[in-house]
Amino acid sequence: MQTGKGTDILDAANSEKREEIVGLLKKAYWMELETVMNYVTNSVNPDGVRAQEIIESLEEDIQEELGHAQQFANRIKELYGVVPGSLDFQAEQSYLQPPEHQTDIVHVIKGVIEAESGAIEHYNKIIEATDGVDWVTQDMVIAILHDEQGHRRLFEGFLREYEAEGRA
């Protein structure tokens, strides 16, 4: 495990920083899995003609978010961490719970924007924490951050359309 220089994130000398990064990655892992659960819910429950585009976008995002969770899990393992099991899960995304009325598409759109914004904020923290010490994790998270920004931008466009029509 020791490379001789003591600068690699996998070196014993970096165990404290590595544990910090693993903790951040575990949070990201749970965020992605919770998002997958809620995107499945919100891609099935909505009713109405106007809901179809939102449903289709969420269905696409489910696979991407699941892929992100898998990337985080793999990186946790690579950093000598243990990927947590379901008993460690604590739900946090109250804003992505199904709306009272299944035709309330604006509720779903706003929930997605909030979820993506939370992911973007957390991933920026990981990027800062890994700067100069863990380029591999940083590079992976930058790519995932790009995906999340694209998701948020798409749903912000949906919201603007609903607002322009007086539906939001």
Helices and strands as residue ranges (DSSP letters): G 12-14, H 15-44, G 49-51, H 52-78, G 86-88, G 94-96, H 105-130, H 135-164
